[in-house]
Amino acid sequence: MQMKKYILLLFVSTVFSQNKMDCIHIKDGNFIKEGKPYHFIGTNYWYGAMIGAKNGDRERLLKELDELKTYGITNLRILVGAEGGDQDYTVTPALQPEKGKYDEILLDGLDFLLAEMKKRDLTAILFLNNNWEWSGGMAKYLEWNGYDAVPNPNIAPNTWPEFMNYTKQFHSCKSCQKDFEKHIQFILGRTNSYTNLKYTEDPTIMSWEVANEPRVFSHDNEDAFTNWINEVVNEINRLDPNHLITTGSEGKAGSNDDLATFERTHKNPNIDYLTMHIWPKNWGWYDVDNEKKTTKASIKKTIDYINEHIQVAKDLNKIIVLEEFGFPRDKVSFDRNEAVTYRNKYYKAVFKRLQQAITKKESFVALNFWGYSGIGKNNPQDSKWKKGDDFNTDPPQEPQGLYSVFSTDTTTLKMIKEFSSWIDKE
């Protein structure tokens, strides 16, 4: 009897270890995939599960996944699902139209997306919440728990400071956090209906991400923010020890513009790797009236931002991914026929810095540009997203086409393929 128990325990242990090894993990300062270092040029593809739904556009999804594979874009950063979907400038349909109630069609869409990615050997970063209003996110959890209606900053007279002060309350709202914890348990407890793989055992999922751009917001909120981040990270690790975990932070920009704050809030050993985001136009580095000069300045400031975050990663003995960066096409045009001269210059500089980091074995190991819109349609004359329009990588509150890389952006995609091919050889 004892021998049978021993054999059973050994079998379970072996299966568990094999599942863990099948999933991407970190060793010697690298992501490891199937026993080899895994560096990547990936993209943001937040809408993937939505067009993967039966009432979405599966034909488009399959075409775009094939395109991404062709250009060597192997990692996709994806929104698990939106909340609410009942305001202008927000994603609709929502995975949770009401608290704790799920759209089964959209859940099936996420299953389908992951199954099709698996066929193409693509990997996913799945973010579970959002600091911003465009997918509902933390603000919607507050509204669901008796706080005032979300002050959508895209609708007058609401302002961005008002919205951020509202959202900051999430880090102290225990009922909101409990609802989000239930959401995490629900998603991580799912089994894919197409592959029959538990999400917690699916190697297609590279990592779970707490949220898109969770922000500390203010110095007096750091303790509340850190406690919440740690609780969520520890819960994800408890539920799923097979997969990597990250926070989705912008880095310094999401940490009161202070690197020390970024470092303090990311000490938890269950945070497997760090993230950073860079937005030259949004941050005032780039000026459409002086494109040549300010593109050059944007590149310098971008490299400086990367370098200082590499140092934080080194200090914490973690690796770091630049998982968001975007640059407009020439003249900040939304027309896919307009040139991408300055975008290509900017992208090339970022890719070369990653190439250098890989060569020098620095902690900067991968990136995701923002973002891939594939064959999605947009109207350059009326750039506002409306219900029923194609999804593009520019979320509903932004002009459609602002940062999108379309299938027709062949010079950009050719450059991506060249750098991806170099990475594959390393």
C-alpha positions as CSV (number, residue, x, y, z in Angstrom):
1,M,0.0,0.0,0.0
2,Q,2.8,2.4,0.9
3,M,4.6,1.7,-2.4
4,K,1.4,2.4,-4.3
5,K,1.0,5.7,-2.5
6,Y,4.6,6.6,-3.2
7,I,4.2,5.8,-6.9
8,L,1.0,7.9,-7.1
9,L,2.7,10.8,-5.4
10,L,5.7,10.5,-7.7
11,F,3.4,10.4,-10.7
12,V,1.4,13.5,-9.6
13,S,4.7,15.3,-8.8
14,T,6.1,14.5,-12.2
15,V,2.9,15.6,-14.1
16,F,2.9,18.9,-12.1
17,S,6.6,19.5,-12.8
18,Q,6.1,18.8,-16.5
19,N,3.1,21.2,-16.6
20,K,5.2,23.9,-14.9
21,M,8.1,23.3,-17.3
22,D,5.9,23.4,-20.3
23,C,4.9,27.0,-19.4
24,I,7.2,29.9,-20.0
25,H,9.3,30.5,-16.9
26,I,12.4,32.6,-16.0
27,K,15.9,31.3,-15.6
28,D,19.3,33.0,-15.6
29,G,17.8,36.4,-16.5
30,N,15.7,35.2,-19.5
31,F,12.2,34.0,-20.3
32,I,12.6,30.3,-21.1
33,K,10.3,28.6,-23.7
34,E,10.7,24.9,-24.5
35,G,14.1,24.9,-22.9
36,K,15.5,27.9,-24.8
37,P,15.7,31.7,-24.1
38,Y,12.6,33.4,-25.3
39,H,13.0,37.0,-26.5
40,F,10.2,38.5,-28.6
41,I,8.9,41.5,-30.5
42,G,5.2,41.3,-29.6
43,T,2.2,43.5,-30.0
44,N,-0.8,44.8,-28.1
45,Y,-3.9,43.1,-29.4
46,W,-6.4,43.8,-26.7
47,Y,-9.5,43.2,-28.8
48,G,-8.5,39.6,-29.8
49,A,-11.0,37.8,-27.6
50,M,-13.8,40.0,-28.8
51,I,-13.4,39.3,-32.5
52,G,-12.8,35.7,-31.5
53,A,-16.4,35.5,-30.3
54,K,-19.0,33.7,-32.4
55,N,-20.7,37.0,-33.0
56,G,-17.4,38.8,-33.6
57,D,-15.3,38.3,-36.7
58,R,-13.4,35.0,-36.6
59,E,-12.4,35.3,-40.3
60,R,-10.6,38.5,-39.5
61,L,-9.0,37.0,-36.3
62,L,-7.6,34.0,-38.2
63,K,-6.2,36.2,-41.0
64,E,-4.6,38.6,-38.5
65,L,-3.1,35.7,-36.4
66,D,-1.6,34.3,-39.6
67,E,-0.2,37.8,-40.5
68,L,1.3,38.2,-37.0
69,K,3.0,34.8,-37.3
70,T,4.4,35.6,-40.8
71,Y,6.0,38.8,-39.4
72,G,7.6,37.0,-36.4
73,I,5.3,38.8,-33.9
74,T,5.0,35.9,-31.4
75,N,3.5,37.5,-28.2
76,L,0.2,39.2,-27.9
77,R,-1.0,41.4,-24.9
78,I,-4.7,40.8,-24.6
79,L,-7.6,42.2,-22.5
80,V,-9.4,39.3,-20.7
81,G,-12.6,41.3,-20.9
82,A,-14.3,44.7,-20.2
83,E,-16.7,45.7,-17.4
84,G,-20.0,47.6,-17.9
85,G,-19.9,48.6,-21.5
86,D,-22.7,51.1,-20.8
87,Q,-20.9,54.4,-21.4
88,D,-19.7,56.2,-24.5
89,Y,-16.0,55.8,-25.2
90,T,-15.9,52.4,-23.5
91,V,-15.5,48.9,-24.9
92,T,-18.8,47.1,-25.7
93,P,-19.9,44.4,-25.5
94,A,-18.4,43.8,-22.0
95,L,-17.4,40.5,-20.6
96,Q,-19.1,41.5,-17.3
97,P,-22.0,43.7,-18.3
98,E,-23.1,43.5,-14.6
99,K,-21.1,42.6,-11.5
100,G,-20.4,38.9,-11.5
101,K,-22.5,38.2,-14.6
102,Y,-20.5,37.0,-17.6
103,D,-21.2,37.0,-21.3
104,E,-20.7,33.3,-22.3
105,I,-20.1,34.2,-25.9
106,L,-17.2,36.4,-25.0
107,L,-15.7,33.7,-22.7
108,D,-16.0,31.4,-25.7
109,G,-14.2,34.0,-27.7
110,L,-11.3,34.0,-25.3
111,D,-11.1,30.2,-25.5
112,F,-11.2,30.3,-29.3
113,L,-8.4,33.0,-29.4
114,L,-6.1,31.0,-27.2
115,A,-6.8,27.8,-29.1
116,E,-5.9,29.4,-32.4
117,M,-2.8,31.1,-30.9
118,K,-1.7,27.6,-29.7
119,K,-1.9,26.3,-33.3
120,R,0.5,29.0,-34.4
121,D,2.8,28.8,-31.4
122,L,2.0,32.3,-30.2
123,T,1.9,33.3,-26.5
124,A,-0.3,35.6,-24.5
125,I,-0.1,38.1,-21.8
126,L,-3.6,38.4,-20.3
127,F,-4.5,41.5,-18.3
128,L,-7.3,41.2,-15.8
129,N,-8.3,44.8,-15.0
130,N,-7.7,48.3,-16.2
131,N,-6.8,51.6,-14.5
132,W,-8.5,53.5,-17.3
133,E,-12.2,54.0,-18.2
134,W,-12.0,52.6,-21.7
135,S,-12.8,49.0,-20.7
136,G,-14.6,49.8,-17.4
137,G,-12.0,48.5,-15.1
138,M,-11.4,49.7,-11.5
139,A,-13.7,52.6,-11.9
140,K,-16.6,50.4,-12.8
141,Y,-16.0,48.2,-9.7
142,L,-16.3,51.3,-7.6
143,E,-19.6,52.2,-9.3
144,W,-20.9,48.7,-8.7
145,N,-20.1,49.0,-5.0
146,G,-22.1,52.1,-4.3
147,Y,-19.7,54.9,-5.2
148,D,-20.9,57.7,-7.5
149,A,-21.3,57.1,-11.2
150,V,-17.9,56.9,-13.0
151,P,-16.9,60.4,-14.0
152,N,-16.0,59.5,-17.6
153,P,-13.2,62.0,-18.5
154,N,-14.2,62.0,-22.1
155,I,-17.6,63.4,-21.4
156,A,-17.8,67.1,-20.1
157,P,-17.8,68.4,-17.5
158,N,-15.7,65.5,-16.1
159,T,-11.9,65.9,-16.1
160,W,-8.9,63.6,-16.0
161,P,-7.9,64.7,-12.5
162,E,-11.5,64.1,-11.3
163,F,-11.4,60.6,-12.9
164,M,-8.1,59.7,-11.3
165,N,-9.1,60.9,-7.9
166,Y,-12.2,58.7,-8.2
167,T,-10.3,55.6,-9.4
168,K,-7.7,56.0,-6.6
169,Q,-10.4,54.9,-4.2
170,F,-10.3,51.4,-5.6
171,H,-7.1,50.7,-3.6
172,S,-9.0,51.2,-0.4
173,C,-12.3,49.7,-1.4
174,K,-12.4,46.2,0.2
175,S,-15.7,45.2,-1.4
176,C,-14.3,46.3,-4.9
177,Q,-11.2,44.2,-4.3
178,K,-13.2,41.2,-3.2
179,D,-15.3,41.4,-6.4
180,F,-12.1,41.6,-8.5
181,E,-10.7,38.6,-6.5
182,K,-13.8,36.6,-7.5
183,H,-13.2,37.6,-11.1
184,I,-9.6,36.4,-10.9
185,Q,-10.8,33.1,-9.4
186,F,-13.4,32.7,-12.1
187,I,-11.1,33.3,-15.0
188,L,-8.2,31.3,-13.6
189,G,-10.6,28.5,-12.8
190,R,-11.7,28.2,-16.4
191,T,-11.0,25.2,-18.8
192,N,-10.7,26.0,-22.5
193,S,-13.7,24.5,-24.3
194,Y,-11.6,24.0,-27.5
195,T,-8.4,22.5,-26.1
196,N,-9.8,21.1,-22.9
197,L,-6.8,22.6,-21.2
198,K,-7.2,24.3,-17.8
199,Y,-6.1,28.0,-18.1
200,T,-3.7,27.3,-15.3
201,E,-2.0,24.6,-17.3
202,D,-2.0,26.2,-20.8
203,P,1.5,27.0,-22.1
204,T,-0.1,29.5,-24.6
205,I,-0.6,31.8,-21.7
206,M,2.8,33.4,-20.8
207,S,1.7,35.5,-17.9
208,W,-1.2,37.0,-15.9
209,E,-1.1,40.7,-15.6
210,V,-2.9,42.5,-12.7
211,A,-4.1,45.4,-14.7
212,N,-3.4,47.7,-17.6
213,E,-1.3,50.6,-16.1
214,P,-2.2,50.4,-12.4
215,R,-1.1,53.7,-10.9
216,V,0.0,54.7,-7.4
217,F,-1.7,58.2,-8.1
218,S,-0.3,60.0,-5.0
219,H,2.3,59.7,-2.3
220,D,-0.3,59.2,0.4
221,N,-1.8,56.3,-1.6
222,E,1.4,54.3,-1.9
223,D,0.8,52.0,1.1
224,A,-2.8,51.2,0.0
225,F,-1.7,50.6,-3.6
226,T,1.2,48.3,-2.6
227,N,-0.9,46.3,-0.2
228,W,-3.5,45.8,-2.9
229,I,-0.9,44.8,-5.5
230,N,0.7,42.3,-3.2
231,E,-2.6,40.7,-2.3
232,V,-3.6,40.3,-5.9
233,V,-0.2,39.0,-7.0
234,N,-0.2,36.5,-4.1
235,E,-3.7,35.3,-4.9
236,I,-2.8,34.7,-8.5
237,N,0.3,32.8,-7.5
238,R,-1.8,30.7,-5.1
239,L,-4.3,29.8,-7.8
240,D,-1.7,29.3,-10.6
241,P,1.9,28.5,-9.6
242,N,2.6,27.5,-13.3
243,H,2.4,30.9,-14.9
244,L,4.4,34.1,-14.6
245,I,2.9,37.2,-13.0
246,T,3.4,40.9,-13.6
247,T,1.6,44.1,-12.7
248,G,1.2,46.0,-16.0
249,S,2.8,49.1,-14.6
250,E,4.1,52.0,-16.8
251,G,7.1,52.2,-14.6
252,K,8.2,55.6,-13.3
253,A,5.2,57.3,-15.1
254,G,2.8,55.2,-13.1
255,S,4.7,55.7,-9.9
256,N,4.4,59.4,-9.1
257,D,7.2,59.9,-11.7
258,D,9.6,58.4,-9.1
259,L,11.8,55.4,-9.8
260,A,12.2,54.7,-6.1
261,T,8.4,54.4,-5.8
262,F,8.4,52.0,-8.7
263,E,11.0,49.9,-7.1
264,R,9.3,49.9,-3.6
265,T,6.0,48.8,-5.1
266,H,7.5,45.9,-7.0
267,K,9.6,44.1,-4.4
268,N,7.2,41.2,-4.0
269,P,9.1,38.0,-5.1
270,N,5.8,36.7,-6.7
271,I,6.1,39.6,-9.3
272,D,8.2,37.6,-11.7
273,Y,9.1,40.4,-14.1
274,L,8.7,44.2,-14.5
275,T,7.0,46.2,-17.2
276,M,7.4,49.8,-18.6
277,H,5.3,51.9,-21.0
278,I,6.5,54.8,-23.1
279,W,4.2,57.4,-24.9
280,P,6.2,60.2,-26.5
281,K,3.1,62.1,-27.9
282,N,1.0,61.7,-24.8
283,W,3.8,62.8,-22.6
284,G,4.6,65.9,-24.6
285,W,7.9,64.8,-26.1
286,Y,6.7,64.9,-29.7
287,D,5.3,67.9,-31.5
288,V,3.5,67.5,-34.9
289,D,4.6,71.0,-35.9
290,N,8.3,70.0,-35.5
291,E,8.3,66.3,-36.4
292,K,11.9,65.9,-37.3
293,K,13.4,67.6,-34.3
294,T,11.0,66.2,-31.7
295,T,11.2,62.6,-33.1
296,K,14.9,62.8,-32.4
297,A,14.2,64.2,-28.9
298,S,11.6,61.5,-28.3
299,I,14.1,58.8,-29.2
300,K,16.7,60.1,-26.8
301,K,14.2,60.4,-24.0
302,T,12.9,56.9,-24.7
303,I,16.3,55.4,-24.5
304,D,17.0,57.3,-21.3
305,Y,13.7,56.0,-19.8
306,I,14.6,52.4,-20.9
307,N,18.0,52.7,-19.4
308,E,16.9,53.9,-16.0
309,H,14.3,51.1,-15.8
310,I,16.9,48.5,-16.7
311,Q,18.8,49.7,-13.6
312,V,15.7,49.2,-11.4
313,A,15.2,45.7,-12.8
314,K,18.9,44.9,-12.1
315,D,18.6,46.2,-8.6
316,L,15.5,44.0,-8.0
317,N,17.1,41.0,-9.8
318,K,14.2,40.9,-12.2
319,I,13.8,41.2,-16.0
320,I,11.8,43.9,-17.7
321,V,9.5,44.1,-20.8
322,L,8.7,47.3,-22.7
323,E,5.1,46.2,-23.2
324,E,3.6,49.4,-24.5
325,F,5.0,52.1,-26.8
326,G,3.4,53.9,-29.7
327,F,4.2,56.6,-32.2
328,P,1.8,58.3,-34.7
329,R,2.2,58.2,-38.4
330,D,3.4,61.4,-40.2
331,K,1.4,64.5,-39.5
332,V,-0.5,62.5,-36.8
333,S,-2.7,61.3,-39.6
334,F,-5.4,58.6,-39.1
335,D,-5.2,57.7,-42.8
336,R,-3.4,54.4,-43.3
337,N,-2.2,55.7,-46.7
338,E,-0.1,58.5,-45.0
339,A,3.6,57.8,-44.5
340,V,5.2,56.3,-41.4
341,T,8.6,57.9,-41.8
342,Y,9.0,59.1,-38.2
343,R,7.2,56.1,-36.7
344,N,9.7,53.8,-38.4
345,K,12.7,55.9,-37.2
346,Y,11.3,55.6,-33.7
347,Y,10.5,51.9,-33.8
348,K,14.0,51.2,-35.3
349,A,15.7,52.9,-32.4
350,V,13.7,51.0,-29.8
351,F,14.3,47.7,-31.6
352,K,18.0,48.4,-31.8
353,R,18.1,49.1,-28.0
354,L,16.5,45.7,-27.4
355,Q,19.0,44.1,-29.7
356,Q,21.8,45.7,-27.8
357,A,20.3,44.6,-24.5
358,I,20.0,41.0,-25.6
359,T,23.6,41.0,-26.9
360,K,24.9,42.5,-23.6
361,K,22.7,40.2,-21.5
362,E,20.9,43.1,-19.8
363,S,17.6,42.8,-18.0
364,F,15.6,44.3,-20.9
365,V,14.5,41.1,-22.7
366,A,11.4,41.7,-24.9
367,L,8.8,44.3,-26.1
368,N,5.3,44.8,-27.3
369,F,4.5,47.7,-29.6
370,W,1.1,49.4,-29.6
371,G,-0.4,48.0,-31.6
372,Y,-1.7,45.8,-34.3
373,S,-4.9,46.6,-36.1
374,G,-4.4,44.3,-39.0
375,I,-7.3,44.6,-41.5
376,G,-9.5,46.6,-39.2
377,K,-11.3,49.5,-40.9
378,N,-11.3,53.1,-39.7
379,N,-12.6,56.4,-41.1
380,P,-9.9,59.1,-41.2
381,Q,-12.6,61.8,-41.6
382,D,-14.6,60.7,-38.5
383,S,-12.1,59.0,-36.2
384,K,-14.5,58.5,-33.2
385,W,-15.2,54.9,-32.5
386,K,-18.9,54.0,-32.5
387,K,-20.7,50.8,-31.5
388,G,-20.6,48.4,-34.5
389,D,-17.3,49.8,-35.9
390,D,-14.3,47.5,-36.3
391,F,-12.1,47.2,-33.3
392,N,-8.6,48.7,-33.7
393,T,-5.8,48.7,-31.3
394,D,-6.7,52.4,-30.5
395,P,-9.3,52.0,-27.7
396,P,-12.6,53.7,-28.0
397,Q,-11.7,57.0,-26.3
398,E,-8.8,57.6,-28.8
399,P,-9.0,58.5,-32.5
400,Q,-9.1,55.3,-34.5
401,G,-5.8,54.9,-36.3
402,L,-3.8,57.1,-34.0
403,Y,-1.2,54.4,-33.1
404,S,-2.4,51.5,-35.2
405,V,-0.1,49.4,-37.3
406,F,-2.3,48.1,-40.1
407,S,-1.6,45.2,-42.5
408,T,-0.9,47.8,-45.2
409,D,2.1,49.3,-43.2
410,T,4.5,47.0,-45.0
411,T,7.6,49.0,-44.3
412,T,7.0,48.8,-40.6
413,L,6.1,45.1,-40.7
414,K,9.2,44.3,-42.9
415,M,11.4,46.0,-40.3
416,I,9.7,44.0,-37.5
417,K,10.3,40.8,-39.3
418,E,14.0,41.6,-39.8
419,F,14.5,42.2,-36.1
420,S,12.4,39.2,-35.1
421,S,14.5,37.0,-37.4
422,W,17.6,38.2,-35.6
423,I,16.1,37.5,-32.2
424,D,15.1,34.0,-33.3
425,K,18.8,33.3,-34.0
426,E,20.0,34.4,-30.6
